[in-house]
Amino acid sequence: MRRVPHILGTYAVSSSGVILFLDWFVERYELNNLYTDVLLIAIVTLIPSIIMVSYFHGRPGKDEWMKTEIIGIPVNLLITFLCIFIFQI
């Protein structure tokens, strides 16, 4: 059985914790709120990569990398960087 919902739930909970910590850190040390925005954009846009990895590697045992992952994950990272630069200009 694939563990996509379990991994996505863990990703959501841990991501919200990281965002809350960074938001507290930014407020505490009076840093630019841009850091929190960039992190939020990165977390949201990386969800397709998390789904791909958890779907193809969610079963117990060793799995080989699929062509979808080899192409999809770098494309998703490129889209993430583009979104960060486009939305923060």
N, CA, C and O of each residue as an XYZ file, in Angstrom:
356
protein
N       0.847     -1.185      0.000
C       0.000      0.000      0.000
C       0.894      1.251      0.000
O       1.908      1.308      0.696
N       0.513      2.194     -0.754
C       1.288      3.425     -0.836
C       0.968      4.317      0.356
O      -0.136      4.279      0.899
N       1.930      5.104      0.745
C       1.796      5.934      1.949
C       1.680      7.414      1.621
O       2.163      8.253      2.382
N       1.049      7.748      0.503
C       0.940      9.144      0.079
C       0.208      9.995      1.121
O       0.722     11.054      1.481
N      -0.974      9.585      1.629
C      -1.654     10.429      2.620
C      -0.840     10.618      3.906
O      -0.839     11.698      4.497
N      -0.152      9.558      4.326
C       0.655      9.651      5.548
C       1.809     10.636      5.370
O       2.082     11.456      6.246
N       2.470     10.542      4.243
C       3.618     11.413      4.000
C       3.161     12.851      3.783
O       3.808     13.783      4.260
N       2.047     13.042      3.064
C       1.526     14.400      2.878
C       1.088     15.015      4.198
O       1.300     16.205      4.427
N       0.481     14.220      5.063
C       0.090     14.722      6.384
C       1.293     15.120      7.214
O       1.291     16.165      7.865
N       2.317     14.288      7.191
C       3.548     14.615      7.907
C       4.195     15.865      7.339
O       4.699     16.702      8.088
N       4.183     15.996      6.016
C       4.737     17.183      5.356
C       3.964     18.430      5.767
O       4.564     19.469      6.043
N       2.635     18.335      5.811
C       1.809     19.494      6.176
C       2.059     19.920      7.620
O       2.201     21.109      7.904
N       2.112     18.954      8.525
C       2.321     19.286      9.942
C       3.717     19.852     10.171
O       3.879     20.854     10.868
N       4.723     19.212      9.588
C       6.088     19.705      9.803
C       6.303     21.058      9.105
O       7.016     21.916      9.625
N       5.694     21.247      7.943
C       5.820     22.525      7.244
C       5.166     23.652      8.016
O       5.704     24.757      8.089
N       4.001     23.375      8.594
C       3.344     24.421      9.379
C       4.170     24.772     10.610
O       4.212     25.933     11.017
N       4.822     23.784     11.201
C       5.697     24.065     12.331
C       6.885     24.924     11.941
O       7.269     25.834     12.677
N       7.470     24.637     10.783
C       8.606     25.426     10.305
C       8.175     26.847      9.983
O       8.891     27.800     10.290
N       7.002     26.995      9.364
C       6.500     28.338      9.041
C       6.232     29.131     10.312
O       6.588     30.306     10.400
N       5.609     28.496     11.290
C       5.334     29.193     12.554
C       6.621     29.600     13.258
O       6.714     30.701     13.801
N       7.617     28.709     13.249
C       8.889     29.049     13.876
C       9.569     30.205     13.155
O      10.074     31.127     13.796
N       9.585     30.158     11.813
C      10.220     31.236     11.062
C       9.478     32.552     11.258
O      10.107     33.606     11.356
N       8.148     32.505     11.316
C       7.377     33.718     11.548
C       7.701     34.309     12.925
O       7.848     35.522     13.071
N       7.811     33.433     13.933
C       8.184     33.910     15.266
C       9.591     34.519     15.227
O       9.831     35.580     15.804
N      10.513     33.842     14.547
C      11.895     34.311     14.449
C      11.975     35.669     13.763
O      12.721     36.546     14.199
N      11.202     35.844     12.684
C      11.190     37.109     11.947
C      10.627     38.227     12.819
O      11.161     39.336     12.832
N       9.564     37.942     13.537
C       8.968     38.959     14.416
C       9.882     39.278     15.596
O      10.021     40.439     15.981
N      10.495     38.265     16.158
C      11.342     38.451     17.342
C      12.560     39.305     17.035
O      12.920     40.184     17.818
N      13.189     39.052     15.912
C      14.415     39.762     15.571
C      14.207     40.847     14.516
O      15.166     41.346     13.928
N      12.959     41.201     14.287
C      12.569     42.293     13.390
C      13.236     42.185     12.019
O      13.832     43.139     11.518
N      13.119     41.002     11.434
C      13.660     40.770     10.103
C      12.590     41.057      9.052
O      11.452     41.378      9.398
N      12.937     40.946      7.807
C      12.019     41.193      6.713
C      10.999     40.042      6.621
O      11.370     38.873      6.725
N       9.734     40.378      6.429
C       8.685     39.368      6.307
C       8.802     38.574      5.011
O       8.069     37.607      4.808
N       9.702     38.968      4.149
C       9.919     38.276      2.883
C      10.346     36.827      3.108
O      10.008     35.956      2.307
N      11.073     36.562      4.171
C      11.531     35.202      4.456
C      10.356     34.244      4.640
O      10.370     33.129      4.118
N       9.360     34.675      5.369
C       8.186     33.836      5.595
C       7.430     33.602      4.292
O       6.961     32.493      4.039
N       7.308     34.635      3.469
C       6.608     34.503      2.192
C       7.333     33.540      1.254
O       6.698     32.717      0.594
N       8.640     33.642      1.195
C       9.430     32.763      0.334
C       9.293     31.312      0.794
O       9.149     30.407     -0.029
N       9.339     31.096      2.090
C       9.200     29.737      2.609
C       7.815     29.180      2.300
O       7.693     28.016      1.920
N       6.790     29.976      2.453
C       5.435     29.517      2.166
C       5.277     29.163      0.686
O       4.672     28.142      0.358
N       5.809     29.987     -0.199
C       5.746     29.693     -1.637
C       6.499     28.396     -1.945
O       6.021     27.566     -2.718
N       7.665     28.227     -1.345
C       8.452     27.017     -1.589
C       7.725     25.771     -1.091
O       7.709     24.749     -1.777
N       7.133     25.848      0.077
C       6.431     24.688      0.633
C       5.240     24.307     -0.232
O       5.016     23.124     -0.487
N       4.483     25.278     -0.679
C       3.291     24.985     -1.481
C       3.669     24.455     -2.860
O       3.050     23.508     -3.346
N       4.668     25.047     -3.491
C       5.014     24.619     -4.845
C       5.788     23.308     -4.885
O       5.897     22.702     -5.951
N       6.321     22.858     -3.778
C       7.034     21.575     -3.745
C       6.122     20.384     -3.476
O       6.590     19.245     -3.442
N       4.843     20.628     -3.287
C       3.902     19.535     -3.016
C       3.884     18.489     -4.140
O       3.845     17.299     -3.829
N       3.911     18.863     -5.430
C       3.955     17.807     -6.464
C       5.166     16.881     -6.353
O       5.047     15.683     -6.610
N       6.311     17.406     -5.981
C       7.493     16.551     -5.810
C       7.317     15.604     -4.632
O       7.712     14.440     -4.696
N       6.725     16.106     -3.565
C       6.475     15.255     -2.399
C       5.511     14.129     -2.760
O       5.697     12.988     -2.336
N       4.483     14.448     -3.541
C       3.524     13.428     -3.961
C       4.203     12.397     -4.861
O       3.974     11.197     -4.706
N       5.034     12.851     -5.794
C       5.734     11.927     -6.694
C       6.641     10.972     -5.936
O       6.608      9.762     -6.156
N       7.441     11.521     -5.050
C       8.374     10.671     -4.303
C       7.620      9.712     -3.391
O       7.974      8.537     -3.297
N       6.590     10.200     -2.723
C       5.851      9.317     -1.820
C       5.062      8.262     -2.582
O       4.864      7.164     -2.062
N       4.605      8.555     -3.795
C       3.866      7.569     -4.577
C       4.787      6.469     -5.097
O       4.475      5.285     -4.973
N       5.912      6.856     -5.673
C       6.798      5.865     -6.270
C       7.703      5.165     -5.257
O       8.217      4.084     -5.545
N       7.906      5.752     -4.091
C       8.780      5.143     -3.081
C       8.049      4.904     -1.769
O       8.688      4.776     -0.725
N       6.735      4.843     -1.801
C       5.946      4.686     -0.584
C       5.792      3.252     -0.116
O       5.338      3.012      1.003
N       6.160      2.306     -0.945
C       6.051      0.905     -0.556
C       7.315      0.472      0.179
O       8.391      1.028     -0.042
N       7.179     -0.515      1.047
C       8.379     -1.049      1.692
C       9.297     -1.703      0.653
O       8.826     -2.296     -0.318
N      10.569     -1.592      0.861
C      11.543     -2.194     -0.041
C      12.197     -1.166     -0.943
O      11.856      0.016     -0.936
N      13.145     -1.658     -1.717
C      13.907     -0.770     -2.593
C      13.125     -0.541     -3.889
O      12.598     -1.478     -4.488
N      13.064      0.713     -4.303
C      12.389      1.083     -5.537
C      13.365      1.808     -6.451
O      14.266      2.507     -5.987
N      13.177      1.636     -7.754
C      14.018      2.339     -8.712
C      13.375      3.672     -9.070
O      12.161      3.843     -8.959
N      14.206      4.606     -9.500
C      13.712      5.921     -9.900
C      13.053      5.798    -11.260
O      13.621      5.228    -12.192
N      11.840      6.342    -11.362
C      11.082      6.317    -12.609
C      11.440      7.545    -13.442
O      11.966      8.537    -12.938
N      11.137      7.441    -14.736
C      11.419      8.556    -15.639
C      10.608      9.785    -15.235
O      11.066     10.917    -15.391
N       9.407      9.558    -14.718
C       8.555     10.658    -14.268
C       9.238     11.464    -13.176
O       9.185     12.693    -13.181
N       9.879     10.774    -12.240
C      10.578     11.461    -11.154
C      11.837     12.169    -11.641
O      12.129     13.290    -11.225
N      12.572     11.513    -12.517
C      13.825     12.085    -12.997
C      13.573     13.393    -13.745
O      14.391     14.311    -13.683
N      12.451     13.478    -14.447
C      12.111     14.702    -15.161
C      11.273     15.635    -14.294
O      11.496     16.845    -14.284
N      10.316     15.076    -13.570
C       9.336     15.882    -12.832
C       9.901     16.670    -11.669
O       9.526     17.824    -11.467
N      10.782     16.079    -10.912
C      11.312     16.765     -9.726
C      12.177     17.973    -10.102
O      11.991     19.040     -9.517
N      13.113     17.855    -11.053
C      13.846     19.070    -11.448
C      12.952     20.154    -12.058
O      13.178     21.344    -11.838
N      11.940     19.741    -12.823
C      11.007     20.721    -13.381
C      10.246     21.414    -12.251
O      10.041     22.627    -12.288
N       9.831     20.645    -11.256
C       9.131     21.230    -10.116
C      10.034     22.186     -9.342
O       9.573     23.233     -8.886
N      11.297     21.845     -9.187
C      12.236     22.752     -8.518
C      12.427     24.040     -9.318
O      12.508     25.126     -8.744
N      12.499     23.915    -10.636
C      12.617     25.094    -11.487
C      11.379     25.980    -11.359
O      11.494     27.202    -11.266
N      10.205     25.370    -11.353
C       8.964     26.131    -11.178
C       8.936     26.801     -9.810
O       8.466     27.931     -9.683
N       9.431     26.118     -8.796
C       9.478     26.700     -7.451
C      10.356     27.943     -7.436
O       9.958     28.976     -6.899
N      11.545     27.853     -8.019
C      12.431     29.020     -8.051
C      11.834     30.157     -8.865
O      11.947     31.323     -8.486
N      11.196     29.819     -9.986
C      10.548     30.857    -10.793
C       9.423     31.542    -10.015
O       9.288     32.764    -10.065
N       8.628     30.768     -9.309
C       7.535     31.350     -8.511
C       8.077     32.259     -7.419
O       7.517     33.324     -7.158
N       9.152     31.848     -6.789
C       9.739     32.691     -5.738
C      10.207     34.012     -6.323
O       9.944     35.067     -5.746
N      10.890     33.977     -7.447
C      11.400     35.208     -8.025
C      10.284     36.067     -8.642
O      10.344     37.294     -8.571
N       9.278     35.441     -9.238
C       8.188     36.207     -9.850
C       7.326     36.866     -8.789
O       7.005     38.048     -8.913
N       6.946     36.142     -7.756
C       6.037     36.691     -6.751
C       6.708     37.633     -5.775
O       6.024     38.371     -5.065
N       8.032     37.625     -5.722
C       8.705     38.481     -4.761
C       9.326     39.728     -5.377
O      10.027     40.470     -4.690
N       9.079     39.967     -6.654
C       9.626     41.164     -7.309
C       8.774     42.359     -7.021
O       9.075     43.458     -7.487
